[in-house]
């Protein structure tokens, strides 16, 4: 049996890399996203109205669920393919939220969010310098008593 090989440029802006990563790590369905948001609300003891930033939002499943519950959400990702899907899913769900093609390291907001989520987050393709900039920008974006919830996904080469 012959295996098909693919060579992929592993940077998030590369659409082929986005497709391959999604094959390896598919997005959970909306029911799973809803259950996770239930767990997040219970764990963090939060309820609307709060301002939430979803970093690396993928197809927007958590951001959309949070919006349906009454939170104000901004969602960012560097994968245009995923954001295009997120926008379609949000429209289908009848929610309006801000999806931006943006790196976490490019955040300029200061003390703007009560909660920042980075769920199933991938930092393994960032340089060590960008990782520092990424988390520093996230920290600056949080309000004084804000909470950052981070879960990890993907390669760990730094």
C-alpha angles and dihedrals in degrees: 000000000000120000119220111233126206129190113214130188099228102218120114094234089064109095093208090056089050091053094047093047090051090052090053096041109024119197115256116245123260093263090058090046090052092051091049091051088051088055093046092051091050095044096046093035092229135148134171141315097059134123111242132187117203108201115199090009096177109191091354097249095142095038091052092048091049091051092051087056094054104264122134106237137189114189126195135185137157093223110091091189091060094043092052089055091045091055091051092048092048091051090049090050091049096238130131119215139148114262114183132186095228144128119239088237088062095060111126100177117115120207091342104131136062091197133020117194126196102175121181083355123185119211098152093098093054124093116247088252093053092049089058092047090045096055094039090056091048090050091051091050093059123093116239094269093031124136129225116202115191131180122178132234133170138012124353110206102141 
